[in-house]
Amino acid sequence: MIRRGDIVWLKIRISPGDDHLHSVANRHYRMKTSIPLAFVLLFLTVSALSAKDQGIDDGSPTVPGKEPMLSMNLIGFDAVTGDLRARHNLRIPASEVSPIHAPKQTYYLVDPFDTQSPTFLAIRSQVPYSVYDNFLTSIYQVEDAGSQFLYPFDTHRARIRLFLDREEGLGPGGRPELKRQPFTFDFNVPTFEGYDVTMTPTPDNSPTLLDLEVTLKRTLPIRCYSVFIALLMLLISVSVLRMARKRFKSTEAPEMGEMAFCAALLFAFPAIRNAQPFAPPMGVLSDYLGFFWAESLVAISLIIKLNIWLRRKKHD
């Protein structure tokens, strides 16, 4: 009889099979704990890289150093009108700012290819807090009018050119003397929804002149999806035409459901066509490759079936 306080020694024998089960259980436990940990580490890594790439803008209108800095952000593109919208932000050196939060000398950021007015930004030395009024919104016209009709293989190009001048006192006749200023350029290539954007410096690009060529192309998923939609409509319409041909060779009248299906396709294809990303106006390349042919084949099939039904259907 075992009483309270007695020390009992138990000798347990573990067979080789039990060792195997124990190791399997340990591996299963480690897998269950390591998989969630891996997802957590992956999420933290992606978040850190995203924060590092994007950064946080402190909103300061000045920059350290001796050269102004120009930041540019492409904010939108309309393929129908060919308008590329951009927003420029000019920051002057902190050493060039006066106590009234204005530059000691007036700066002019000039955008000669801007299609709207005004085409320049003036940060004036006599205006208090003018360093905060340092944004210029520009609209550029692409150089390939009509390229949108090659959807989804359209390519659009635009030219961006900017330079910076600073007043260096008054010259003859009381006119201000302007001196071209070097500046640094800060730009993150945007990813428009549905477009791949590349920017290429031209041979005229220099520290005192920003000269870039912007190229916009539809993304690969959009091109693949548009081709898939065109092939889908073509295959369906060819199948419907084969159904009409088979009914024409038979001696029976087509059923009403067959004709209703063809009529429904005539209205369904435009909806499928407009389901393409950024559906363009009617008459683009993808329409000639798929939509127009599909509508025509379905319409011909429906007319054939209607005529067969009128000739073979027995009416009371």
RAPEKA-V482038 format. One record per backbone hydrogen bond with DSSP energy under -1.0 kcal/mol. CO is the residue of the C=O (numbers start at 1). NH is the residue of the N-H. Records with the same first field share a line. If there is no record, write none. Layout:
# RAPEKA-V482038
CO: NH  NH
This chain:
# RAPEKA-V482038
3: 6
15: 19
16: 20
17: 21
18: 22
19: 23
20: 24
21: 25
22: 26
23: 27
24: 28
25: 29
26: 30
27: 31
28: 32
29: 33
30: 34
31: 35
33: 37
34: 38
35: 39
36: 40
37: 41
38: 42
39: 43
40: 44
41: 45
42: 46
43: 47
44: 48
45: 49
46: 50
47: 51
48: 52
49: 53
50: 54
51: 55
61: 92
63: 94
68: 184
69: 91
70: 186
71: 89
73: 87
76: 85
78: 82
82: 142
83: 78
84: 140
85: 75  76
86: 138
87: 73
88: 136
89: 71
91: 69
92: 63
93: 96
94: 97
96: 104
98: 101
100: 129
101: 131
102: 98
106: 167
107: 123
108: 165
109: 121
110: 163
111: 114
119: 111
121: 109
123: 107
127: 130
129: 132
130: 133
132: 134
134: 90
136: 88
138: 86
139: 115
140: 84
144: 147
146: 149
147: 150
148: 151
149: 285
150: 153
151: 286
156: 216
157: 143
158: 214
160: 212
162: 210
163: 110
164: 181
165: 108
166: 179
169: 177
171: 174
175: 171
177: 168
179: 166
184: 70
186: 72
192: 195
194: 219
196: 217
198: 215
200: 213
202: 205
206: 209
207: 183
209: 206
210: 162
211: 202
212: 160
213: 200
214: 158
215: 198
216: 156
217: 196
219: 223
220: 224
221: 225
222: 226
223: 227
224: 228
225: 229
226: 230
227: 231
228: 232
229: 233
230: 234
231: 235
232: 236
233: 237
234: 238
235: 239
236: 240
237: 241
238: 242
239: 243
240: 244
241: 245
242: 246
243: 247
244: 248
245: 249
255: 259
256: 260
257: 261
258: 262
259: 263
260: 264
261: 265
262: 266
264: 268
265: 269
268: 272
269: 273
270: 274
273: 276
284: 288
285: 289
286: 290
287: 292
290: 294
291: 295
292: 296
293: 297
294: 298
295: 299
296: 300
297: 301
298: 302
299: 303
300: 304
301: 305
302: 306
303: 307
304: 308
305: 309
306: 310
307: 311
308: 312
309: 313
